[in-house]
Amino acid sequence: MISLRAAARSRVILIRPGATAFDEQGRMKGSLDMPLCERGREQVENLAEELAGIRLNAIYHAPCESAGETAAVLVEGRDLRPKMIEGFRNIDHGLWHGKLIDEIRRNQPRLYRSAAENPETICPPGGESMDEASSRVMKAINRILRKSRNQVIAFVIPDPMASLVAAHLNHEAMPGIWKVETDAGSWQLIDAAC
């Protein structure tokens, strides 16, 4: 028998934290823990203004300083406490941490091209693959979505992990890592099935 009842959905506000110094320099920060830079703090203030009229049921954030700082500003004036989720940790870039994206393009052109063409298969030396990171974060996301039916929830996750989450929730192909590595201070609304 087929049920005609509509599937339960959550509205997810996916927020990229404000910029860090590495974002401004075009460096890969991955799972490195970095604070917001001056421009990042301005971006977060703008995000707080843009999202002020949206009633949120919960805010979950990645275990990094920039996401924690962003979430703390977003809960000001709300009866909410941000919740840190270990599974939201950004991708471990291993030996690529701190490197300029352009440096990887010049010094490892074959690996750079492979990451652009098939991002799910790439695994930086000493790091984790995009596929492994995607599996880890989606396990945490699905657990939260199951208990957040018909609610509006915010996820504060840095890129490139945020773009992996958006691709999964929107049923799209995995994004190119080089295009999203240093995106910061933005948000998008996603309707997610629970």
MDTraj code that builds the backbone (N, CA, C; nanometers):
import mdtraj as md
import numpy as np

residues = "MET ILE SER LEU ARG ALA ALA ALA ARG SER ARG VAL ILE LEU ILE ARG PRO GLY ALA THR ALA PHE ASP GLU GLN GLY ARG MET LYS GLY SER LEU ASP MET PRO LEU CYS GLU ARG GLY ARG GLU GLN VAL GLU ASN LEU ALA GLU GLU LEU ALA GLY ILE ARG LEU ASN ALA ILE TYR HIS ALA PRO CYS GLU SER ALA GLY GLU THR ALA ALA VAL LEU VAL GLU GLY ARG ASP LEU ARG PRO LYS MET ILE GLU GLY PHE ARG ASN ILE ASP HIS GLY LEU TRP HIS GLY LYS LEU ILE ASP GLU ILE ARG ARG ASN GLN PRO ARG LEU TYR ARG SER ALA ALA GLU ASN PRO GLU THR ILE CYS PRO PRO GLY GLY GLU SER MET ASP GLU ALA SER SER ARG VAL MET LYS ALA ILE ASN ARG ILE LEU ARG LYS SER ARG ASN GLN VAL ILE ALA PHE VAL ILE PRO ASP PRO MET ALA SER LEU VAL ALA ALA HIS LEU ASN HIS GLU ALA MET PRO GLY ILE TRP LYS VAL GLU THR ASP ALA GLY SER TRP GLN LEU ILE ASP ALA ALA CYS".split()
xyz = np.array([
    [0.0840, -0.1182, 0.0000],
    [0.0000, 0.0000, 0.0000],
    [0.0884, 0.1244, 0.0000],
    [0.0582, 0.2200, -0.0834],
    [0.1359, 0.3434, -0.0936],
    [0.0708, 0.4504, -0.0069],
    [0.1508, 0.5146, 0.0727],
    [0.1000, 0.6215, 0.1584],
    [0.0958, 0.7525, 0.0808],
    [-0.0154, 0.8232, 0.0919],
    [-0.0285, 0.9527, 0.0259],
    [0.0099, 1.0679, 0.1180],
    [0.0451, 1.0324, 0.2414],
    [0.0840, 1.1353, 0.3373],
    [0.2149, 1.2001, 0.2933],
    [0.2252, 1.3296, 0.3050],
    [0.3473, 1.4010, 0.2666],
    [0.4611, 1.3631, 0.3603],
    [0.5785, 1.3531, 0.3040],
    [0.6965, 1.3221, 0.3847],
    [0.7268, 1.4382, 0.4776],
    [0.7721, 1.4037, 0.5980],
    [0.8122, 1.5082, 0.6922],
    [0.9372, 1.5768, 0.6380],
    [0.9435, 1.7076, 0.6549],
    [1.0566, 1.7851, 0.6036],
    [1.1049, 1.8796, 0.7119],
    [1.2305, 1.9089, 0.7026],
    [1.2891, 2.0128, 0.7863],
    [1.3412, 2.1204, 0.6930],
    [1.3401, 2.2416, 0.7392],
    [1.4022, 2.3496, 0.6633],
    [1.5385, 2.3717, 0.7257],
    [1.6404, 2.3575, 0.6456],
    [1.7779, 2.3718, 0.6922],
    [1.8353, 2.5025, 0.6401],
    [1.8854, 2.5827, 0.7322],
    [1.9610, 2.7022, 0.6936],
    [2.1080, 2.6609, 0.7045],
    [2.1728, 2.6440, 0.5921],
    [2.3132, 2.6032, 0.5888],
    [2.3987, 2.7297, 0.5834],
    [2.4788, 2.7492, 0.6877],
    [2.5553, 2.8731, 0.7036],
    [2.7048, 2.8432, 0.6971],
    [2.7747, 2.9162, 0.6097],
    [2.9208, 2.9102, 0.6087],
    [2.9703, 3.0150, 0.7075],
    [3.0592, 2.9771, 0.8014],
    [3.1097, 3.0759, 0.8986],
    [3.1802, 3.1906, 0.8267],
    [3.2016, 3.2986, 0.9005],
    [3.2780, 3.4101, 0.8452],
    [3.4198, 3.3666, 0.8105],
    [3.4876, 3.4492, 0.7340],
    [3.6211, 3.4181, 0.6833],
    [3.7273, 3.4167, 0.7936],
    [3.8298, 3.3374, 0.7682],
    [3.9499, 3.3343, 0.8521],
    [4.0647, 3.3931, 0.7695],
    [4.1798, 3.4101, 0.8323],
    [4.2969, 3.4609, 0.7594],
    [4.3329, 3.3689, 0.6430],
    [4.3203, 3.2366, 0.6611],
    [4.3521, 3.1437, 0.5530],
    [4.2559, 3.1590, 0.4359],
    [4.1279, 3.1845, 0.4633],
    [4.0326, 3.2069, 0.3550],
    [4.0754, 3.3274, 0.2720],
    [4.1145, 3.4328, 0.3398],
    [4.1547, 3.5551, 0.2697],
    [4.2811, 3.5352, 0.1876],
    [4.3679, 3.4452, 0.2306],
    [4.4939, 3.4210, 0.1605],
    [4.4816, 3.3139, 0.0525],
    [4.3656, 3.2473, 0.0435],
    [4.3477, 3.1406, -0.0543],
    [4.4171, 3.0121, -0.0128],
    [4.4302, 2.9910, 0.1192],
    [4.4953, 2.8705, 0.1720],
    [4.3901, 2.7683, 0.2126],
    [4.4297, 2.6431, 0.2085],
    [4.3404, 2.5343, 0.2486],
    [4.3487, 2.5179, 0.3998],
    [4.2359, 2.5447, 0.4678],
    [4.2376, 2.5306, 0.6138],
    [4.1791, 2.3972, 0.6580],
    [4.0876, 2.3422, 0.5795],
    [4.0312, 2.2129, 0.6142],
    [3.9925, 2.2061, 0.7601],
    [4.0483, 2.1103, 0.8331],
    [4.0108, 2.0909, 0.9732],
    [4.0993, 2.1685, 1.0706],
    [4.1841, 2.2595, 1.0193],
    [4.2614, 2.3446, 1.1101],
    [4.1652, 2.4370, 1.1847],
    [4.1925, 2.4616, 1.3104],
    [4.1056, 2.5443, 1.3944],
    [4.1561, 2.6883, 1.3915],
    [4.0786, 2.7768, 1.3298],
    [4.1204, 2.9155, 1.3145],
    [4.0072, 3.0098, 1.3531],
    [4.0426, 3.1247, 1.4130],
    [3.9400, 3.2233, 1.4482],
    [3.8983, 3.3062, 1.3267],
    [3.7889, 3.3762, 1.3417],
    [3.7455, 3.4688, 1.2374],
    [3.8460, 3.5834, 1.2252],
    [3.8647, 3.6319, 1.1039],
    [3.9445, 3.7525, 1.0839],
    [3.8480, 3.8718, 1.0903],
    [3.8982, 3.9906, 1.0727],
    [3.8139, 4.1113, 1.0808],
    [3.6995, 4.1060, 0.9788],
    [3.7325, 4.0713, 0.8540],
    [3.6283, 4.0617, 0.7512],
    [3.5277, 3.9530, 0.7883],
    [3.5753, 3.8437, 0.8483],
    [3.4870, 3.7355, 0.8914],
    [3.3887, 3.7808, 0.9974],
    [3.4355, 3.8614, 1.0930],
    [3.3445, 3.9132, 1.1965],
    [3.2382, 4.0045, 1.1344],
    [3.2773, 4.0838, 1.0347],
    [3.1797, 4.1687, 0.9643],
    [3.0778, 4.0828, 0.8899],
    [3.1246, 3.9763, 0.8259],
    [3.0337, 3.8864, 0.7549],
    [2.9318, 3.8243, 0.8507],
    [2.9783, 3.7856, 0.9695],
    [2.8893, 3.7231, 1.0677],
    [2.7853, 3.8224, 1.1168],
    [2.8244, 3.9462, 1.1392],
    [2.7271, 4.0506, 1.1789],
    [2.6208, 4.0665, 1.0695],
    [2.6631, 4.0652, 0.9433],
    [2.5677, 4.0750, 0.8322],
    [2.4756, 3.9532, 0.8271],
    [2.5321, 3.8343, 0.8493],
    [2.4499, 3.7127, 0.8527],
    [2.3446, 3.7217, 0.9629],
    [2.3863, 3.7691, 1.0803],
    [2.2931, 3.7814, 1.1932],
    [2.1781, 3.8743, 1.1584],
    [2.2078, 3.9834, 1.0902],
    [2.1020, 4.0772, 1.0476],
    [2.0094, 4.0110, 0.9464],
    [2.0665, 3.9420, 0.8478],
    [1.9859, 3.8775, 0.7436],
    [1.8942, 3.7690, 0.8009],
    [1.9413, 3.6973, 0.9024],
    [1.8653, 3.5855, 0.9579],
    [1.7823, 3.6217, 1.0806],
    [1.7857, 3.7482, 1.1208],
    [1.7172, 3.7906, 1.2439],
    [1.5674, 3.7612, 1.2425],
    [1.5034, 3.7705, 1.1286],
    [1.3588, 3.7496, 1.1212],
    [1.3167, 3.6045, 1.1081],
    [1.4108, 3.5131, 1.1023],
    [1.3783, 3.3707, 1.0868],
    [1.3799, 3.3036, 1.2236],
    [1.2684, 3.2396, 1.2576],
    [1.2600, 3.1685, 1.3856],
    [1.3280, 3.0339, 1.3705],
    [1.4347, 3.0133, 1.4471],
    [1.5105, 2.8884, 1.4427],
    [1.4758, 2.8018, 1.5625],
    [1.4652, 2.6709, 1.5385],
    [1.4409, 2.5773, 1.6480],
    [1.5707, 2.5290, 1.7109],
    [1.6801, 2.5309, 1.6339],
    [1.8096, 2.4853, 1.6858],
    [1.9213, 2.5341, 1.5942],
    [2.0410, 2.5477, 1.6521],
    [2.1612, 2.5811, 1.5754],
    [2.2694, 2.4806, 1.6133],
    [2.3208, 2.4117, 1.5122],
    [2.4278, 2.3139, 1.5289],
    [2.5504, 2.3656, 1.4556],
    [2.6691, 2.3445, 1.5131],
    [2.7892, 2.3962, 1.4460],
    [2.9046, 2.2976, 1.4497],
    [2.9958, 2.3174, 1.3561],
    [3.1175, 2.2364, 1.3468],
    [3.2086, 2.2668, 1.4653],
    [3.2978, 2.1725, 1.5002],
    [3.3869, 2.1922, 1.6144],
    [3.5128, 2.2709, 1.5783],
    [3.4939, 2.3886, 1.5214],
    [3.6085, 2.4745, 1.4911],
    [3.5754, 2.6150, 1.5416],
    [3.6793, 2.6920, 1.5651],
    [3.6612, 2.8237, 1.6252],
    [3.5748, 2.9166, 1.5398],
    [3.5969, 2.9185, 1.4088],
    [3.5190, 3.0091, 1.3238],
    [3.3702, 2.9742, 1.3260],
    [3.3360, 2.8448, 1.3244],
    [3.1949, 2.8035, 1.3296],
    [3.1356, 2.8330, 1.4662],
    [3.2122, 2.8096, 1.5732],
    [3.1646, 2.8393, 1.7082],
    [3.1392, 2.9871, 1.7286],
    [3.2323, 3.0708, 1.6796],
    [3.2150, 3.2160, 1.6904],
    [3.0920, 3.2609, 1.6114],
    [3.0741, 3.2057, 1.4925],
    [2.9596, 3.2414, 1.4085],
    [2.8293, 3.2024, 1.4775],
    [2.8215, 3.0802, 1.5280],
    [2.7005, 3.0322, 1.5958],
    [2.6698, 3.1171, 1.7191],
    [2.7733, 3.1564, 1.7935],
    [2.7519, 3.2376, 1.9138],
    [2.6870, 3.3714, 1.8800],
    [2.7277, 3.4317, 1.7697],
    [2.6662, 3.5592, 1.7288],
    [2.5224, 3.5357, 1.6819],
    [2.4990, 3.4270, 1.6110],
    [2.3656, 3.4003, 1.5565],
    [2.2611, 3.3699, 1.6637],
    [2.3025, 3.3215, 1.7812],
    [2.2046, 3.2931, 1.8866],
    [2.1775, 3.4143, 1.9756],
    [2.2540, 3.5214, 1.9596],
    [2.2297, 3.6415, 2.0416],
    [2.0866, 3.6895, 2.0206],
    [2.0156, 3.7132, 2.1307],
    [1.8769, 3.7583, 2.1239],
    [1.7767, 3.6467, 2.0972],
    [1.8218, 3.5246, 2.0904],
    [1.7342, 3.4086, 2.0693],
    [1.7409, 3.3212, 2.1934],
    [1.6369, 3.2473, 2.2192],
    [1.6344, 3.1556, 2.3329],
    [1.6905, 3.0199, 2.2890],
    [1.8153, 3.0216, 2.2428],
    [1.8812, 2.9021, 2.1915],
    [2.0242, 2.8947, 2.2415],
    [2.0741, 2.7739, 2.2509],
    [2.2165, 2.7519, 2.2776],
    [2.2711, 2.6731, 2.1598],
    [2.3809, 2.7189, 2.1022],
    [2.4365, 2.6421, 1.9901],
    [2.4908, 2.5076, 2.0382],
    [2.4779, 2.4064, 1.9517],
    [2.5253, 2.2720, 1.9856],
    [2.6366, 2.2320, 1.8891],
    [2.7519, 2.1954, 1.9437],
    [2.8649, 2.1528, 1.8625],
    [2.8468, 2.0052, 1.8257],
    [2.8698, 1.9744, 1.6981],
    [2.8565, 1.8384, 1.6472],
    [2.9915, 1.7955, 1.5899],
    [3.0526, 1.6958, 1.6518],
    [3.1851, 1.6488, 1.6081],
    [3.1830, 1.6020, 1.4629],
    [3.0750, 1.5399, 1.4194],
    [3.0655, 1.4906, 1.2816],
    [3.0688, 1.6003, 1.1769],
    [3.0491, 1.7267, 1.2176],
    [3.0543, 1.8401, 1.1247],
    [3.1971, 1.8898, 1.1011],
    [3.2957, 1.8249, 1.1668],
    [3.4360, 1.8652, 1.1488],
    [3.4673, 1.8709, 1.0001],
    [3.5406, 1.9736, 0.9608],
    [3.5724, 1.9921, 0.8198],
    [3.6648, 1.8819, 0.7710],
    [3.6790, 1.8725, 0.6425],
    [3.7608, 1.7699, 0.5788],
    [3.9060, 1.7813, 0.6245],
    [3.9660, 1.6672, 0.6544],
    [4.1070, 1.6617, 0.6923],
    [4.1899, 1.6630, 0.5643],
    [4.2576, 1.7752, 0.5403],
    [4.3386, 1.7887, 0.4187],
    [4.4808, 1.7362, 0.4350],
    [4.5112, 1.6773, 0.5498],
    [4.6427, 1.6174, 0.5688],
    [4.7553, 1.7140, 0.5385],
    [4.8462, 1.6742, 0.4487],
    [4.9626, 1.7566, 0.4153],
    [4.9276, 1.8808, 0.3346],
    [4.8031, 1.8910, 0.2895],
    [4.7619, 2.0107, 0.2164],
    [4.7233, 2.1255, 0.3096],
    [4.7041, 2.0993, 0.4380],
    [4.6661, 2.2072, 0.5303],
    [4.7651, 2.3230, 0.5195],
    [4.7100, 2.4430, 0.5057],
    [4.7917, 2.5638, 0.5017],
    [4.8514, 2.5959, 0.3662],
    [4.8390, 2.5055, 0.2711],
    [4.8951, 2.5312, 0.1382],
    [4.8022, 2.6225, 0.0586],
    [4.8644, 2.7033, -0.0269],
    [4.7869, 2.7834, -0.1211],
    [4.7272, 2.6891, -0.2254],
    [4.6045, 2.7131, -0.2644],
    [4.5416, 2.6302, -0.3673],
    [4.6237, 2.6369, -0.4958],
    [4.6722, 2.7558, -0.5281],
    [4.7533, 2.7734, -0.6478],
    [4.8837, 2.6927, -0.6396],
    [4.9377, 2.6778, -0.5197],
    [5.0600, 2.5990, -0.4982],
    [5.0350, 2.4507, -0.5317],
    [4.9211, 2.3984, -0.4931],
    [4.8866, 2.2595, -0.5250],
    [4.8680, 2.2445, -0.6752],
    [4.8040, 2.3431, -0.7370],
    [4.7830, 2.3390, -0.8828],
    [4.9170, 2.3333, -0.9561],
    [5.0149, 2.4118, -0.9113],
    [5.1467, 2.4163, -0.9763],
    [5.2312, 2.2926, -0.9458],
    [5.2338, 2.2507, -0.8185],
    [5.3247, 2.1436, -0.7761],
    [5.2703, 2.0022, -0.7941],
    [5.1388, 1.9873, -0.7993],
    [5.0779, 1.8553, -0.8160],
    [4.9655, 1.8635, -0.9194],
    [5.0007, 1.8979, -1.0433],
    [4.8972, 1.9237, -1.1449],
    [4.8057, 1.8042, -1.1719],
    [4.8610, 1.6834, -1.1703],
    [4.7778, 1.5664, -1.1979],
    [4.6749, 1.5459, -1.0870],
    [4.7186, 1.5579, -0.9629],
    [4.6292, 1.5436, -0.8482],
    [4.5255, 1.6566, -0.8453],
    [4.5693, 1.7780, -0.8779],
    [4.4790, 1.8933, -0.8831],
    [4.3688, 1.8686, -0.9860],
    [4.4084, 1.8237, -1.1056],
    [4.3121, 1.7976, -1.2132],
    [4.2164, 1.6842, -1.1740],
    [4.2705, 1.5813, -1.1110],
    [4.1874, 1.4690, -1.0666],
    [4.0826, 1.5147, -0.9646],
    [4.1230, 1.6034, -0.8735],
    [4.0295, 1.6560, -0.7731],
    [3.9210, 1.7401, -0.8378],
    [3.9543, 1.8096, -0.9452],
    [3.8549, 1.8912, -1.0154],
    [3.7555, 1.8044, -1.0919],
    [3.8049, 1.6940, -1.1503],
    [3.7196, 1.6093, -1.2337],
    [3.6389, 1.5072, -1.1534],
    [3.6975, 1.4516, -1.0483],
    [3.6317, 1.3485, -0.9672],
    [3.6555, 1.3765, -0.8193],
    [3.5919, 1.4793, -0.7622],
    [3.6230, 1.5184, -0.6249],
    [3.5991, 1.4097, -0.5200],
    [3.5043, 1.3197, -0.5448],
    [3.4740, 1.2175, -0.4445],
    [3.5881, 1.1167, -0.4272],
    [3.6759, 1.1058, -0.5268],
    [3.7833, 1.0064, -0.5195],
    [3.9129, 1.0621, -0.4617],
    [3.9223, 1.1918, -0.4471],
    [4.0495, 1.2527, -0.4054],
    [4.0743, 1.2336, -0.2558],
    [4.1989, 1.2039, -0.2223],
    [4.2399, 1.1917, -0.0828],
    [4.3760, 1.2591, -0.0697],
    [4.3807, 1.3769, -0.0063],
    [4.5090, 1.4446, 0.0088],
    [4.6066, 1.3570, 0.0879],
    [4.7357, 1.3699, 0.0613],
    [4.8332, 1.2893, 0.1354],
    [4.8169, 1.3090, 0.2867],
    [4.7942, 1.1981, 0.3588],
    [4.7782, 1.2038, 0.5037],
    [4.6431, 1.2541, 0.5506],
    [4.5477, 1.2730, 0.4591],
    [4.4161, 1.3259, 0.4951],
    [4.3058, 1.2239, 0.4735],
    [4.1834, 1.2725, 0.4588],
    [4.0691, 1.1844, 0.4340],
    [4.0087, 1.2172, 0.2987],
    [3.9478, 1.1180, 0.2372],
    [3.8857, 1.1391, 0.1060],
    [3.7559, 1.2181, 0.1229],
    [3.7148, 1.2820, 0.0158],
    [3.5877, 1.3543, 0.0161],
    [3.4737, 1.2564, 0.0435],
    [3.4847, 1.1376, -0.0077],
    [3.3819, 1.0357, 0.0127],
    [3.3714, 0.9979, 0.1610],
    [3.4854, 0.9788, 0.2279],
    [3.4856, 0.9473, 0.3714],
    [3.4261, 1.0626, 0.4525],
    [3.4673, 1.1854, 0.4196],
    [3.4167, 1.3023, 0.4912],
    [3.2662, 1.3175, 0.4706],
    [3.2221, 1.2935, 0.3490],
    [3.0801, 1.3035, 0.3165],
    [2.9986, 1.2018, 0.3960],
    [3.0475, 1.0810, 0.4041],
    [2.9787, 0.9767, 0.4800],
    [2.9690, 1.0146, 0.6276],
    [3.0776, 1.0655, 0.6833],
    [3.0815, 1.1043, 0.8250],
    [2.9806, 1.2157, 0.8542],
    [2.9812, 1.3216, 0.7723],
    [2.8933, 1.4349, 0.8009],
    [2.7468, 1.3992, 0.7771],
    [2.7186, 1.3178, 0.6754],
    [2.5788, 1.2852, 0.6472],
    [2.5196, 1.1944, 0.7538],
    [2.6006, 1.1132, 0.8182],
    [2.5518, 1.0322, 0.9295],
    [2.5026, 1.1253, 1.0413],
    [2.5802, 1.2302, 1.0719],
    [2.5408, 1.3265, 1.1753],
    [2.4185, 1.4075, 1.1315],
    [2.4153, 1.4500, 1.0073],
    [2.3024, 1.5290, 0.9539],
    [2.1733, 1.4468, 0.9614],
    [2.1783, 1.3234, 0.9156],
    [2.0574, 1.2403, 0.9145],
    [2.0040, 1.2158, 1.0550],
    [2.0934, 1.1981, 1.1508],
    [2.0509, 1.1796, 1.2902],
    [1.9753, 1.3045, 1.3391],
    [2.0265, 1.4216, 1.3070],
    [1.9615, 1.5464, 1.3488],
    [1.8285, 1.5647, 1.2762],
    [1.8255, 1.5371, 1.1467],
    [1.7018, 1.5552, 1.0697],
    [1.5899, 1.4643, 1.1197],
    [1.6230, 1.3426, 1.1610],
    [1.5197, 1.2514, 1.2114],
    [1.4497, 1.3065, 1.3348],
    [1.5224, 1.3795, 1.4179],
    [1.4597, 1.4339, 1.5393],
    [1.4145, 1.5789, 1.5226],
    [1.4277, 1.6337, 1.4027],
    [1.3918, 1.7741, 1.3792],
    [1.2848, 1.7889, 1.2725],
    [1.1953, 1.6941, 1.2649],
    [1.0906, 1.6982, 1.1624],
    [1.0079, 1.8265, 1.1737],
    [0.9825, 1.8850, 1.0582],
    [0.8987, 2.0050, 1.0477],
    [0.9512, 2.1230, 1.1301],
    [1.0816, 2.1319, 1.1454],
    [1.1429, 2.2440, 1.2172],
    [1.2359, 2.3207, 1.1241],
    [1.2757, 2.4384, 1.1698],
    [1.3761, 2.5177, 1.0992],
    [1.5029, 2.5106, 1.1832],
    [1.6070, 2.4512, 1.1259],
    [1.7314, 2.4340, 1.1996],
    [1.8466, 2.4936, 1.1192],
    [1.9492, 2.5376, 1.1891],
    [2.0663, 2.5959, 1.1235],
    [2.1869, 2.5067, 1.1466],
    [2.2643, 2.4871, 1.0409],
    [2.3923, 2.4170, 1.0476],
    [2.5001, 2.5179, 1.0121],
    [2.5966, 2.5387, 1.1005],
    [2.7096, 2.6280, 1.0723],
    [2.8294, 2.5382, 1.0437],
    [2.8629, 2.5280, 0.9168],
    [2.9658, 2.4348, 0.8709],
    [3.0542, 2.5067, 0.7687],
    [3.1868, 2.4998, 0.7857],
    [3.2746, 2.5647, 0.6871],
    [3.2851, 2.4854, 0.5575],
    [3.3229, 2.5541, 0.4524],
    [3.3505, 2.4882, 0.3257],
    [3.4901, 2.4287, 0.3292],
    [3.5133, 2.3206, 0.2605],
    [3.4286, 2.2587, 0.1591],
    [3.3205, 2.1645, 0.2137],
    [3.3218, 2.1353, 0.3451],
    [3.2225, 2.0436, 0.4020],
    [3.0805, 2.0944, 0.3796],
    [3.0582, 2.2251, 0.3940],
    [2.9233, 2.2801, 0.3737],
    [2.8729, 2.2512, 0.2329],
    [2.9596, 2.2597, 0.1344],
    [2.9181, 2.2323, -0.0034],
    [2.8867, 2.0848, -0.0251],
    [2.9566, 1.9962, 0.0461],
    [2.9223, 1.8535, 0.0406],
    [2.7826, 1.8308, 0.0970],
    [2.7534, 1.8955, 0.2103],
    [2.6216, 1.8830, 0.2736],
    [2.5129, 1.9353, 0.1799],
    [2.5354, 2.0529, 0.1219],
    [2.4367, 2.1110, 0.0296],
    [2.4116, 2.0178, -0.0885],
    [2.5177, 1.9616, -0.1450],
    [2.5024, 1.8704, -0.2590],
    [2.4179, 1.7493, -0.2207],
    [2.4450, 1.6908, -0.1047],
    [2.3670, 1.5743, -0.0619],
    [2.2213, 1.6094, -0.0361],
    [2.1973, 1.7169, 0.0372],
    [2.0590, 1.7532, 0.0710],
    [1.9784, 1.7963, -0.0513],
    [2.0475, 1.8513, -0.1522],
    [1.9801, 1.8942, -0.2752],
    [1.9848, 1.7872, -0.3844],
    [2.0417, 1.6697, -0.3523],
    [2.0536, 1.5588, -0.4474],
    [2.1272, 1.6022, -0.5738],
    [2.2409, 1.6685, -0.5537],
    [2.3240, 1.7170, -0.6640],
    [2.4589, 1.6464, -0.6613],
    [2.5348, 1.6643, -0.7668],
    [2.6703, 1.6077, -0.7733],
    [2.7602, 1.6801, -0.6738],
    [2.8624, 1.6091, -0.6288],
    [2.9588, 1.6666, -0.5366],
    [3.0293, 1.7844, -0.6042],
    [3.0479, 1.8960, -0.5317],
    [3.1088, 2.0146, -0.5921],
    [3.2599, 1.9974, -0.6104],
    [3.3159, 2.0811, -0.6967],
    [3.4604, 2.0836, -0.7139],
    [3.5252, 2.1472, -0.5917],
    [3.6195, 2.0781, -0.5319],
    [3.6828, 2.1237, -0.4077],
    [3.7507, 2.2597, -0.4251],
    [3.8100, 2.2846, -0.5398],
    [3.8866, 2.4087, -0.5587],
    [3.7962, 2.5302, -0.5680],
    [3.6723, 2.5121, -0.6100],
    [3.5798, 2.6247, -0.6252],
    [3.5201, 2.6700, -0.4932],
    [3.5152, 2.5813, -0.3934],
    [3.4442, 2.6145, -0.2693],
    [3.5334, 2.6206, -0.1459],
    [3.6599, 2.5929, -0.1595],
    [3.7472, 2.5818, -0.0423],
    [3.7482, 2.7076, 0.0442],
    [3.7440, 2.8244, -0.0148],
    [3.7560, 2.9470, 0.0648],
    [3.6286, 3.0309, 0.0659],
    [3.5134, 2.9693, 0.0410],
    [3.3861, 3.0410, 0.0524],
    [3.3568, 3.0653, 0.2000],
    [3.3024, 3.1798, 0.2324],
    [3.2739, 3.2105, 0.3730],
    [3.1639, 3.3157, 0.3822],
    [3.0976, 3.3173, 0.4992],
    [3.0020, 3.4229, 0.5303],
    [2.8778, 3.4266, 0.4440],
    [2.8221, 3.3094, 0.4143],
    [2.6997, 3.3067, 0.3344],
    [2.6042, 3.2019, 0.3923],
    [2.4806, 3.1997, 0.3398],
    [2.3834, 3.1013, 0.3850],
    [2.2917, 3.0643, 0.2711],
    [2.2293, 2.9479, 0.2855],
    [2.1287, 2.9050, 0.1893],
    [2.0221, 2.8249, 0.2619],
    [1.9020, 2.8278, 0.2070],
    [1.7880, 2.7557, 0.2636],
    [1.7673, 2.6282, 0.1825],
    [1.7541, 2.5154, 0.2542],
    [1.7350, 2.3858, 0.1882],
    [1.6181, 2.3152, 0.2562],
    [1.5238, 2.2655, 0.1768],
    [1.4171, 2.1802, 0.2294],
    [1.4698, 2.0380, 0.2270],
    [1.4774, 1.9766, 0.3453],
    [1.5369, 1.8428, 0.3564],
    [1.4330, 1.7427, 0.4039],
    [1.4240, 1.6306, 0.3335],
    [1.3347, 1.5218, 0.3753],
    [1.3934, 1.4552, 0.4976],
    [1.3073, 1.4186, 0.5930],
    [1.3513, 1.3522, 0.7162],
    [1.3354, 1.2034, 0.7053],
])
top = md.Topology()
chain = top.add_chain()
for i, resn in enumerate(residues, 1):
    res = top.add_residue(resn, chain, resSeq=i)
    for name in ("N", "CA", "C"):
        top.add_atom(name, md.element.get_by_symbol(name[0]), res)
traj = md.Trajectory(xyz[None], top)
